[in-house]
Structure formats: structure tokens, C-alpha cells
Amino acid sequence: MKHILMMNIPKAGYGVFGAWSPNDIAANLAFMKNLNKALGDSGEFVGAEGLAMPDQAQIVRAGKDGVPVTDGVFPESKEFLAGYLIVDVESSKRADEVAAIWSSAPGPGGLPLNMPIEVRQVMTGGAGELP
Amino acid sequence: MKGTLPDAETEHLLRELAPQVLGAVVRRFRDFAAAEDAVQEAMLAAFTQWPKQGVPQNPRGWLIQVASRRMTDQVRSEIARRERETAVVRDAETIVLADEIEPGMDMDPNDTLILLFMCCHPALTSSSTIALTLRAVGGLTTAEIANAFLVPEATMAQRISRAKQSIKASGVPFSLLAPGERAERLPAVLHVLYLIFNEGYASSIGAHLQRLDLAREAIRLTRCVKNLLPDDAEVSGLLALMLLTDARRAARTGPGEELIPLDKQDRSLWDCTQISEGTELLDTALSKGSVGLYQLQAAIAAVHDEAARAEDTDWPQILALYELLKRVSPGPMVTLNHAIATAMVHGPSKGLELLKPLDGDNRLVEHHRLNAVRAHLLEMLGDHETAVRHYRIAASRTTSIPEQNYLMAHAARLEESHNCPEEKTTTP
């Protein structure tokens, strides 16, 4: 069963990340690289992406005749999707375990960040027999 | 003499040969994990060469030779590496030259069976077992398996490699199990084949044509097991179940790929050839006396398939079969289907009563199917308002998109006909 794990970061968190020491940033990146590799080795990795900073984000909707109308990020948004990981695992419990590992990624001083990770099951395109 | 084959035929031939070749190579080199990789490479080589250069006169021998050469190269480089590192004495005996391998060397028809039992090892998770079985016994490439499960090829390769390591660590020898042990492990093998079939059958909805047909693959493998164990009634029962279910495939979706329930299907689209083969297999299996889980499910599928119209379905017989199934293999899903059959014979209230104990069942409490069945029975009862509510809970709980679409559309139609009963006749 596939699950998507999403890391949401408070708007303020982005500025703070830039202020980390080079060692802390390197340790965090190394952690992510290792996590992805470990999931590949265990045969569970499906995909992972990190997203660009939210200050470059656009809110887009269809205007007249479907022409895209863009707007800046909503000022009221408190959290932004920083990145996601998709895993194919045996159980929801295992997806939670992977989320907990990701959540423990190191921050300043090497301490775990314990970031909240949103875990959602990915729907399938298949279906069994109907009742 | 060499002939040329189109790709599909080459593929079919290669898949048939895969377990035989692997068996021969494992017996010679006594290393399942490495032999499996070598056979995969030989298969890939054949797949690119045969369509261009023609199929060799002895295709099996060709594959064994190519795989053995890979194994020999590997052993040589392993020895070279060890010599570089520790200057160990050359272990010349482990080298088997490819030239020594006779193309027509003995063939053991049991190899497929040995491999199946090996792949369906109890130490493995079901996803690893399925992947390994499809590669080692089914002769599929890692890319094809990865594509069927929509995961990256590298991930699937790792899953297979880890599965092989677990088997290696468990130290199972490459030999046929004793009859007693085989009987004990056979249900696990049949369950894996059943899972492969179900995966294929479920994903046949909206699946891209390029995706491998796992249901057909499961039928092919089960047919192969049936030929090796012709007297096992459950193997025949499983093959019958697959054929009798797969026969309805074309009718289970509409033009927009929407799901169509059994009672609304256009039965002229059912595959009569598969139905008659399944029925025949089942009759022979049932005459053997020991009735099991797959024979009973096949018998239920057969009763559905025999009815020319939904209203001709012999529900009392289906109910009797579910009662037997409840005894042979009890479980919440069987209880659900038993409740439906009860409702069809004794009325929806009786069916709803049977659902009550499931409310406390942890295995099912979050499962959308309980809500879907309850909704269905409430609809039969005429309590459309509560039925709509349960259809919507089911829709919010399912993880299948086609099922969700069906449940939501059904709830909407029911609500509409409930609110405007005068239009009921025009609403499908």
C-alpha cells in the first residue's frame, strides 16, 4: 500500500533554516539522503521531492476564458508543504514508522526537529468485486 | 534450423522456460540468489537476440549455457578478488565451464514446483513473495514487475534481492519438499497465486494497456501447478475460481470505466469458454471428496456464472455454499458475503442481523465494505435515507477510486429517487 508522507513547515521555519550553521545544514541533508537510500534498499521507495521556498510560490486559478490568474501566497497560510516522500509499504503502521524516522531529522546542534509529518494513504485505481 | 518469432511469442516461450532453466542452473551451481540473477540476464539477452537472429534449436539449452557462463564469470571474478585480497588458494572445483553443459541435460519437471515453494517462503512479506515468484517462476523482468506495481525499477530490484537474501539466510535446500511438508506449505503457495490474481483482477480497471496482465499471469502459473499436482483438488479449485471470476472481466466496467455490479452486468459479455473450463475443473475437483476454501469460492462463482439473468441466480445454493465456507474458512469477509446471500434468500432484515456482530470486529471496523453491504441491505429494505448515509461512509473510507466513484454515484441516484419518487421510473 502506497502512502504519501508530507512535511509541513511553519512559514517562520523557512527563514530559520537559512540561519542554521553549515554543519547543521549538511547533517540534515545527509540524513535525508540516507533515509531515501535506506528506503530504496528496503524496496519501499517510490518517490521524494523537496519543494522550492514558499516565497516563490504562486496561487493560480482560472480566470475569464481559462486564462491563468496568479496571485501571491495567501498571507493567512501558516504552514507550507516543504517536501514529500511516497513509500510502498506492507502496512499503515510501517508508513507511520517511516514518518517518525523522517520527523527525527536533525536540526540545529544535531537535535531532532520532530517536525509533524502528515501521513495519507494513496488511493488505488483498482477495485475488487462489488457487494 | 532457426525460426524467427515475433516478440510476444518469444516472451511466452521465455516465460515457460524460465523456471526450467533456473532449476537446472541452481542444481549445478547451488546458489539460488546468484543463479536467479544469471537467468534473468540470460532471459534479457534472449529477448533482444532471438527476435533478430532467430530462436536457437534448443532454446532451453541456450539459456542454460548463457546463464551458466554468467555464473562462471562471476565465480572467476570472485576468486580473482579473493586472490587479490588474501591470496587464497584457487578453488578450481567451483568453476564449471559453460562448454561442459550439455544443451540437452536432464530436465526435472518438478523444478517449477521446487522454485514456487522456495519463493513462497513463510519468512517473506507478501509483496516480496509476489515479486520474487513473478520473476523466478513467472520469468518476468524486474521492469515488468515494477511497472505492474507502479514502483521504480530500482525499488523492485531491491525488493527481489532482499527476498532472495532472506531465503539464502533461512538455508532452505534446493530440493522437493517431503509430501507431508509440501501439503503443509501448499496453502501458502496457493494464497500467493490468489493474491497475484486478485492484484491483476482489481487493477484491470482503468489499467494502461502497457501494464502487465497479472490476472492472466496468475492463471498461467496456477495452470502450471495444476499440471504438476493434478490430483490436488484445491489447486484445481483455485484455477477454476480464477477462470470463473476472470470470465466476467469484460462486463465489470462500463464505457467510462465505471464499475458495474454483478446484477447489472451484460452477461452476454461473459467468456463462455472460460466458464465451461472452470466449471469442468470444479466438477472434477469436487468429485475427489475433500472440499476446501478455493473449491467453495469457485462453486459460488460458478452458480453466479450459470445464471442467464441476475434474477435467475440460485441464491439458496449460494447461501448453502457460504455456510460451508464459514465453517471451512471463517472470517469477516465471508460473514459479509454470507449476510448478502441470507438477505437474498430470507430478506434484508435477516441479512442486517448477521452484520451486527461485525461492528465489534477490529479486523473490519474501519473497513468500508461493512458500510457498503449494510447500505445495500438497507436499500433492499427500503430505508433509502439510512442507506444513502452508509453508502457515503463507505465512499469516504474506501481507498479505491473506482469504488469511491461507484458508491458516491449510487448514493446520489438513490437520494434523488428518494426525494423525487415520481421520477423513479426514469432513473436508472
Boltz contact constraints between the chains, C-beta under 6 A:
constraints:
  - contact:
      token1: [A, 41]
      token2: [B, 158]
      max_distance: 6.0
  - contact:
      token1: [A, 43]
      token2: [B, 155]
      max_distance: 6.0
  - contact:
      token1: [A, 43]
      token2: [B, 158]
      max_distance: 6.0
  - contact:
      token1: [A, 43]
      token2: [B, 159]
      max_distance: 6.0
  - contact:
      token1: [A, 43]
      token2: [B, 162]
      max_distance: 6.0
  - contact:
      token1: [A, 45]
      token2: [B, 155]
      max_distance: 6.0
  - contact:
      token1: [A, 46]
      token2: [B, 151]
      max_distance: 6.0
  - contact:
      token1: [A, 88]
      token2: [B, 151]
      max_distance: 6.0
  - contact:
      token1: [A, 90]
      token2: [B, 125]
      max_distance: 6.0
  - contact:
      token1: [A, 121]
      token2: [B, 399]
      max_distance: 6.0
  - contact:
      token1: [A, 123]
      token2: [B, 399]
      max_distance: 6.0
  - contact:
      token1: [A, 123]
      token2: [B, 401]
      max_distance: 6.0
  - contact:
      token1: [A, 124]
      token2: [B, 400]
      max_distance: 6.0
  - contact:
      token1: [A, 125]
      token2: [B, 206]
      max_distance: 6.0
  - contact:
      token1: [A, 125]
      token2: [B, 401]
      max_distance: 6.0
  - contact:
      token1: [A, 126]
      token2: [B, 202]
      max_distance: 6.0
  - contact:
      token1: [A, 126]
      token2: [B, 203]
      max_distance: 6.0
  - contact:
      token1: [A, 126]
      token2: [B, 205]
      max_distance: 6.0
  - contact:
      token1: [A, 127]
      token2: [B, 202]
      max_distance: 6.0
  - contact:
      token1: [A, 127]
      token2: [B, 205]
      max_distance: 6.0
  - contact:
      token1: [A, 127]
      token2: [B, 259]
      max_distance: 6.0
  - contact:
      token1: [A, 127]
      token2: [B, 400]
      max_distance: 6.0
  - contact:
      token1: [A, 127]
      token2: [B, 402]
      max_distance: 6.0
  - contact:
      token1: [A, 127]
      token2: [B, 403]
      max_distance: 6.0
  - contact:
      token1: [A, 128]
      token2: [B, 202]
      max_distance: 6.0
  - contact:
      token1: [A, 130]
      token2: [B, 261]
      max_distance: 6.0
  - contact:
      token1: [A, 131]
      token2: [B, 340]
      max_distance: 6.0
  - contact:
      token1: [A, 131]
      token2: [B, 372]
      max_distance: 6.0
  - contact:
      token1: [A, 131]
      token2: [B, 373]
      max_distance: 6.0
  - contact:
      token1: [A, 131]
      token2: [B, 376]
      max_distance: 6.0
